Amino acid sequence: MTRDILLQIAQVFTVIALAPLLQGVILQWEERVQRAQGPGIFQPYRDLWKLFHKQLVVPETASFIYWTAPVVAFTCMLTVPILIPVLTNFPLPQSNMGDILGGGLILTLGAFMITLAGLDSGSSYGGIGSSRAVMLGILAEPTLILVFVGITLLAKSMLPFVVNHLLVAQPEVYWSPAHLFLVAAFFILLLVETDRLPIHSSTHIEVYMIDEARILEYSGPLLGLLRWAAMMKQFILYTVFSNVLLLPWGLSMRGTALGALGAAVALFAKFLIVAVVVVFVETAQSRLRYFRYQEPLAASFLLAILAIVANQLR
């Protein structure tokens, strides 16, 4: 029992500690693809350190939502790793608190609070970012639910550990059209949720700002919490995509310290594979007009429906 509790703490700590490193690797690779030097892979850690040591400046119009949103968003990202297979392929003591749909609900709660905070600040940029994020969510959230429905029909369970075991034990299910459609649909959602579509921008250019606009009025430690939460969300989505759908191997089966360490190394190796594809997709496409965001999301929605139909015909 003590071992399982320690493993659960290790899963959460893995997400906290390695999320900035994943962000640093992706940002550097993007710059290298564009033949630029780019920041070091540890730059996100230095940025967080500076933010947590800067002065906090609060807008006069801010209410309690402005203060609570970063804390709620960060807490949500601490909760989801308890529910999903990060290091082990077996459930840990608190994993039964929710299934994969519950984890998606918690992630959505964090995004909802940030959207409210963007509106609460009273800034025109915050309003722009929040409205654009909601427009994306109108198509992204139903597609995510359809993907989860497809996973449920595939494994006859909403628990991510069951899906992982099924794909490892039955190669014919792994290579089935239903599973491949789910992988493709979730990959498009991954691009949307991690701001990697060619309509997103992490710069302060008004026409392209979405997530950056929502937190433009934040500074100091609160901004640090929001940026760290965004990195953790990216890490969690990569974990679900890699350990549950795409590469369900390499997790610790016995829960030993060496096995957990090996699983952490294997997990990051999977991330590097996924990150290569993400960076290629992001940089190979020319920037789209914002109102063409429906095209990739509609494709993801269609793929999720095809996965459900293919599973029923299987």
N, C-alpha and C positions, 0 to 999 in steps of 0.2 A: 504493500500500500504506500509506504514512504517512497519507494522507488518510482511508482507511477506519478505521485505528486511532484517529485523532482523532475520527472520527464515532462510533465505538463508545464512547469515553470520554465524548463529549458526550451520548450516550443515557443512560448511567448517571448522569452529573451532572445531567441534566434531571430524572430521577426523584428524586434526592437533594434537589435545590434546590426543586422545585415541589410536592413532595408535601405539605409543611405548608401551602402556599398553598391547595391544593385543599381541605384539611381546614378551613381558616379560612373559605373561601367557603361551604362546606356548612353549617358551624355558624352562621354569621351569617344565612344565608337561612332556616334553621330557626327562628331567633329572630324574624326579621322576619315570617314567616308567622304566628307566634303573637302578633304585635303587641308584641314586646319589642325592646329596643335591641340586645342581643347584643354579643359581643366584636368587635373589629376583625378583619379578614381576616388580619392579620399576628400575631394573638395566639399561634398555635401556635409561631411562631419564638421569641417571647419566653418561652413556657413551656419550650421545649427549652433555651434559654440559661440559664434559672434552674436547671433540673434538672442540667445539666452543671456547675454551680458550687455545688451543694449537697453536704452531707456524705453519705457512704454508710453506711447502717445495715443490717447483715446479721443475719438470724435465727440463733440458736445451732444450730438443727437443719439449717442449709443445708449441702449437700455441693457437689461440683464441678459438679453439674448446674445449681445456682443461678447459678454464675458463668459457665458456658459458654452457657447458653440464650440470653441477650440477644445475645451475639456471633454465635452460629450463626444466629439469626433475622435479624439485620441483614445478615450476609454472604449469606444466601439471597436477600434483597431486592436485593442488589447484583448477583447473578448473573443473575436472570431478565431484566432489561432487555437483556442481551447476546443473548438468544435470540429476542426479539420485535421487530416493527417499531414503534419509538418515533418516530424522525425520518425514516428512509429506507424506501423500498418495495423495497429489494434487500438480500440478506444481506450482513452484514459479516464480517470474518475469523473471529471465534469463534462465529458464529451456528450453525455446523454441529455444535456440541457437543451439541445436543439439539433436539427438536421441541417442539410445543406441549404434548404429554403430559409431556415431561421438565420443562418449566417448571412445570406443575401439580404434579409430584412435588416440586420444590424448594420451592414455596410450602407444600406440605403438611408438608415436613420442618421448616420454621420453626415452623409451628403445633404440630407434635408436640413440639418441644423446649420451647415455652412451656407446653404442657399438663403435661409432666413437671416443669417448674420449679414449677408451681402445686402439684403433689403433694409435691414435695421440700421445700417450705418448712415443711410440717407444719401449716399453718394450716387451720382448718375452712373458711374462705372460699375458699382456694385449691383445696381438694378439691371444694367445690361448683361453682366455676367450671370446673374441669377436667372433672368428670363431665358437666356440662351441655354443654360444648363437644364432648365425645366423642359425646354423644347426638345433637347436631345433625349431626356429621360422619358418623354412620352412614347418614343419608339423603343428605347433601350430596355426599359423595365419589363414591358410585355414579352419582349424577345428573351430576356433572361429567365422569366418564368417558364416560357415554352421550352427553353433548354433544360431547365430543371425537371419539367414534366417528361421530356425525352429521356433524361437520365433515370428517372423513376421507372418508366416503362422498360428501359433496358435492363436494369438491375433488380426490378421489383422492390426497390427500397430507396428512401431519400437519404440514407446515411452514406456519407462519402467513403467510409471504410469498406462497406459492402461493394460499392462500385469498383474500388481499387482491387479488392480480392477477385471479383468476377473477371476483370480485364486481364489480370495476371494469370489466373487459372485457365481461362478459356480463350485461346488465340483467335478462334473463329468468331467470337463476339467482338474482339478488339478490331479485327479487320472487316467487320460487317459494315454495310453502307450506313446503317443507323448510327453507329459510333463515329464513323468518319464525318458524317454530316454534323454531328454534335460538336466535334473538334473544330470544324471550320466555322460553325456559328459562334462558338465561344471565343475563337480567336478574333473575330471581328469585334465582338463585345469587349475583348481585352484591349483592343486598340482605342475604342471609344472611352472606356472607363479610365484608362491611363493617359489620356490626352495625346494619343499618337496618331490620330487621323490628320490628314493634311488640311483640316480646317482649324486645328488648334494651334496655339502659340503660347510659349512660356515667357514671351517678351511683353513689354508694355506698349504694344501697338493696338490701338483701340479696335481696329476692324477685326482682329483675330482673337482678342482676349475673351476667354470663357471662365475657366477656373481661376486664372490670375486676377480677373476683374472682381470676383467675389470677395477676395481677401486683400484687396488693394488698400483698404483703410486700416489694416492690422500692422502692428510693428512689435519689435522686441520679443519677449518670451511667448506671447500669444501667437505671433506669426511663426515662431519656431515650432510651437505645438502643431499648428496647422500644416506646415511643410513636412514635419515628421510624420504626421498622420497620413498625408498624401503618399509619402514614400512607403509607409506600412501597408496602405491599401493596395498599392501596386505589387508589393511583395506577396500579399495574401492572394490576389488574383492570379499571379504567376504560380503560386503554390497549388491552388485548386486546379488550374489548367495543367500543370506538370504532373502532380502526384495523383490526381484523380482521373484525368482524361488522357493526356498525351503520353506520358512516360511514368506509368504507375509502379515502376520497379525501384529498387535502391533504398527502401525504407527499412528501419530497424524492426526485426521480427521478435527479438527477445528483450529489447529494451535495456541492453547493457550500455555502459558509458561509452565503450569503444564503438558499439553499433550506432548509438545516437550521433557521435562525432562523424562517423562515416556517412550517415544519412544526411547530415548537414552539408558535408562536402559534395555528396552526390546531388543534393538539391540545388546547390549553387551551380554545379556543372550543367544541370538541366536548364537552369535559368539562362546560362550563357548561350545555349542552343536556341532557346526561344527568343532571346534578345537579339541574336544575329538576324533572325527572320523579321522581327519587329522593326529593327533599324533599317533593314533593306526595304521593307514595305513603306516605311515613313519617308525615306529619302528618295526612293525611286519614283514616287508620285509627285506630280506638280501640285501646287496648292489649289484647292478647290474653293469655289465660292461657298459661303456659309450655308446657304439654303440648299446646297446639294448634299447635306449631311444625310438626307433620307435614303440615298442610294446604297451606301454600305449597310445601313441598318435594315433596310428592306431586304437586302440579300441575306443578311443574318437571320431575319425573321423567316424567310422562305426556306433556308437551310434547316432551321429548327423544325418547321412543319414537315419537311421531307424526312427528317430523322424519325419523327413520330409515325409517319405513314410507313416508312421502311421497317420500323420495329414491329408494326402490326402485321406486316406481310411476312415477317421472318418466321 
